[in-house]
Amino acid sequence: MNAEIARHRALAAFLVLVGGLCCLRAQSPTPEEKPFPVSLIRLIASPEKFDGQRVRVIGVLGYGGGPDQAVCLYLSETDARNGVMTNCISVDKSFDKDDQRLGKYVILNATFHYIGRQGIDFLSFDHVTGMRLLASPAGK
């Protein structure tokens, strides 16, 4: 009877260990999922180098100038205020008009996409995660 109890305990311990390892692996990002920090300037200048990659970027979140009023990530507050579409990348995510991040600098992790056809480039972010306001310097 003691041998049987010992086997059950060993099996239970093994199952707990395997389950724990599976949970750890599921929580840690794979190299493909870990975002690469990059500036919006680099993405706009060389979009083909980053197509399909997870990136971490900083920019100003604002509405685009198109009829669909899509949200974009702009290089600066001035670009966002003036709707400078050549200095922004579309963000494929829905936002409420009252979202406190609109008009402010944010950090976001996302998958970057580039489509270039007949001299027209379309740049976008999807699978957006971890979006947060960029902390402002003390005293501002």
GIWO-V631227 format. One record per helix or strand of 3 or more residues. SS is the DSSP state (helix for helix, strand for strand). FROM is the first residue (numbers start at 1). LEN is the number of residues. If there is no record, write none. Layout:
# GIWO-V631227
ss;from;len
SS;FROM;LEN
SS;FROM;LEN
This chain:
# GIWO-V631227
ss;from;len
helix;2;26
helix;40;6
helix;47;3
strand;54;10
strand;71;4
helix;77;6
helix;85;3
strand;88;4
strand;105;13
strand;120;14
